[in-house]
């Protein structure tokens, strides 16, 4: 072989090697791009699922909030407790009943969504029944846990009613 033929083969080999190098580089760059694209797509899918989950949670909350707000009676703010108690005590007076006792009961658990009260009133049967039928306070959610009605010790015509009730708060 002559020197020219060897140079010619080396030049062709360099071009082939350079072409193979460029193709290999491009192929590796494409593979890297596809891997990055797949990672980005997976991340986008996870974000989309989180957004769907958050949207569903917000929709459920809004439905429940609308349902609660549509109710006639609902939990009140703590700041309204005095107003509710004043309204109940005014009804005691309006029904010609004698207020014998009114207590704010301590609840054993710290985190409660209600305040518990005890109320003892005395009066005639008709006024007592009217008071119990009217036992409410605008839109405050109140539940009566206990009613104890008995004859008043100091009167033959009066009855005494002990109420244990809860006023629900937000």
C-alpha positions in Angstrom: 0.0 0.0 0.0 1.1 3.4 -0.7 1.2 6.3 1.5 -1.6 8.1 -0.4 -3.9 5.2 0.0 -3.2 5.0 3.7 -3.9 8.8 4.1 -7.1 8.4 2.1 -8.3 5.6 4.4 -7.4 7.5 7.5 -9.3 10.6 6.3 -12.3 8.4 5.5 -12.0 6.7 8.9 -11.9 10.1 10.6 -15.0 11.2 8.8 -16.8 8.0 9.7 -15.6 8.3 13.3 -16.7 11.9 13.5 -20.1 11.0 12.0 -20.5 8.1 14.5 -19.5 10.5 17.3 -22.0 13.2 16.2 -24.8 10.6 15.8 -24.0 9.1 19.2 -24.0 12.5 20.8 -27.3 13.4 19.2 -28.8 10.0 20.2 -27.6 10.5 23.8 -29.0 14.1 23.8 -32.4 12.8 22.5 -32.5 10.0 25.2 -31.7 12.6 27.9 -34.4 14.9 26.6 -36.9 12.1 26.6 -36.0 11.1 30.1 -36.4 14.8 31.2 -39.7 15.0 29.3 -41.0 11.9 31.1 -40.0 13.3 34.5 -41.7 16.6 33.7 -44.8 14.8 32.5 -45.0 12.6 35.7 -44.6 15.7 37.8 -47.3 17.5 35.9 -49.6 14.4 36.4 -49.0 14.4 40.1 -49.7 18.2 40.3 -52.9 17.7 38.3 -54.0 14.9 40.8 -53.3 17.2 43.7 -55.3 20.0 42.1 -58.2 17.7 41.5 -58.0 16.5 45.1 -57.9 20.1 46.4 -60.8 21.1 44.2 -62.9 18.2 45.4 -62.1 19.1 49.0 -63.1 22.7 48.4 -66.3 21.7 46.7 -67.3 19.3 49.5 -66.5 22.1 52.0 -68.6 24.6 50.1 -71.5 22.2 49.8 -71.4 21.5 53.6 -71.0 25.2 54.4 -74.1 26.0 52.2 -76.0 23.2 53.9 -75.2 24.5 57.3 -75.9 28.1 56.4 -79.3 27.1 54.9 -80.3 25.4 58.2 -82.6 27.3 60.5 -80.5 26.6 63.6 -76.7 26.5 63.5 -73.7 26.9 65.7 -73.0 30.5 66.8 -69.8 32.5 67.4 -68.6 32.6 71.0 -69.2 36.3 71.0 -72.9 35.7 70.7 -73.2 33.5 73.8 -74.2 36.4 76.0 -76.9 37.5 73.6 -78.3 33.9 73.5 -78.4 33.6 77.3 -80.0 37.1 77.6 -82.7 36.0 75.2 -83.4 32.8 77.1 -83.5 34.7 80.5 -85.8 37.3 79.0 -88.2 34.5 77.9 -88.2 33.2 81.6 -89.4 36.7 82.6 -91.8 37.0 79.7 -93.5 33.7 80.7 -93.8 34.9 84.4 -91.4 32.3 85.7 -89.1 32.7 88.7 -85.5 32.1 88.0 -84.1 30.0 90.9 -80.7 29.1 89.4 -78.6 29.7 86.4 -75.1 28.1 86.0 -72.5 27.7 83.4 -71.4 24.1 83.6 -67.8 23.1 83.2 -67.2 20.5 80.4 -64.6 17.9 81.1 -62.9 18.0 77.7 -60.9 21.1 76.7 -61.8 21.2 73.0 -65.6 21.4 72.8 -67.9 22.8 70.3 -70.6 23.8 72.8 -71.2 25.5 76.1 -73.4 23.7 78.7 -75.7 25.5 81.1 -78.1 24.6 83.9 -81.3 26.5 84.5 -83.9 26.1 87.2 -87.2 28.0 86.9 -90.4 27.9 88.9 -93.9 28.8 87.9 -97.4 27.5 87.1 -97.8 24.6 84.7 -99.2 26.5 81.8 -96.5 29.1 81.7 -93.8 26.4 82.1 -95.1 24.5 79.1 -95.3 27.7 77.0 -91.7 28.5 78.1 -90.4 25.1 77.1 -92.2 25.3 73.7 -90.6 28.7 73.2 -87.1 27.6 74.4 -84.9 28.9 71.6 -82.8 31.8 70.5 -83.2 33.0 66.9 -80.9 30.8 64.8 -78.7 29.4 67.6 -78.4 25.6 67.7 -79.5 24.6 71.2 -80.1 21.1 72.5 -81.8 20.2 75.7 -80.0 17.3 77.4 -82.1 17.0 80.5 -85.5 18.2 81.8 -86.6 17.5 85.3 -90.0 18.7 86.3 -91.3 18.4 89.8 -93.6 20.1 92.3 -92.1 23.1 93.9 -91.3 22.5 97.6 -92.3 26.0 98.7 -95.6 26.2 96.7 -98.6 23.9 96.2 -99.6 25.3 92.8 -96.1 25.8 91.2 -93.8 23.4 89.5 -90.1 23.6 89.3 -88.2 22.7 86.1 -84.5 22.0 85.8 -83.0 22.2 82.3 -79.6 21.1 81.3 -78.9 22.4 77.8 -76.0 23.0 75.3 -75.5 26.0 73.0 -73.3 24.9 70.1 -70.5 27.2 69.0 -68.3 27.4 65.9 
